Amino acid sequence: MVKSRYLAAISVIVGVVAVSGCGSNSGSTASKDIHLDYAYYSPLSLVVRDQHLLENRGYNVTWVLSAGSNKANEGLRSKALDFGSTAGSAALVARANGSPIKAVDLFAGGEWTGLVVTKDSPITAVADLKGKKVAVTKGTDPYFFLLQSLATAGLSPSDIEIVNLQHADGKTALERGNVDAWSGLDPFIAQTIQQSGSRFIYRNPSFNSYGFLNAREDFIAAHPDVVQAVVDSYEEARKWAKAHPDQLAALLASQANIALSVAQEELTRTLVDINPIPGSAQQAVLARVEPLAVADSDIKSDEAGRSALSTLIDPTYIQQSH
């Protein structure tokens, strides 16, 4: 009788331990799952993906292609992504409108957007855009570049006809003559310049708002170790990219299905050899974008914009990586 009760107790204990063990393993597996984007405007993301830098650290990565900052923000907002690659301007607008994201790293700087027309266009300056059709992807850096550019000529969005198209479609619309100009993004800018003779009418690197690697706040709170691993992987990719520029261009060309010369041109403007710690330089750019975005109703209020500007950046993880 005593022996049977003893054996029964042992059986219960073993069962509890087994269940607890299963629960622990399940949680461990879940913490190893990451939903991360890659993008042709983010060369470092291509390196992290191609070299399996996170998988080699033991993570299970679901890779999702972002066609633009707007798509990355959609993924973050819907929780389809844990990390998303956007321009700083797009991250600011998303946070101001209630998307709880933080910028944890910079993946690129330089000049990846500009105003482009066809080779035979009579348009030569921003002022010439008045009354014209301009293709652009709303919610992305080319859009906020366009707003800043118009302001330099005393124009507002109401002075032009904005045709909202995804980046690649904007390039096609320009080349087909469906629009008069395009506020574009590399590698598509480099592609149309080289293959169709298109040209810039306005460039201003200071209007570009850098490439922000953003993470959801709930994910950061739950998995700070994963955030650190992702940032460390990006910095490992940056180190490799700086040492192997030719191989980086070849990788970009292969992944984006573009000519090597197009990839090489993109990399003369989209720069990975930058200070990756987000701070005052990025806030200065975003401080110029914020009132324009409020005036254009992209941000619901100036208060929301200013709050987002002061809370968007979290340099903790990239600082620990250096």
Helices and strands as residue ranges (DSSP letters): H 2-31, E 33-38, H 43-50, G 55-57, E 60-65, H 69-78, E 83-87, H 88-96, E 101-110, E 113-117, G 126-129, E 133-136, H 141-152, G 157-159, E 161-164, H 167-176, E 181-185, H 188-196, E 199-202, G 205-207, E 211-216, H 217-222, H 224-243, H 245-256, H 260-269, E 270-271, H 280-295, H 302-311, H 316-320
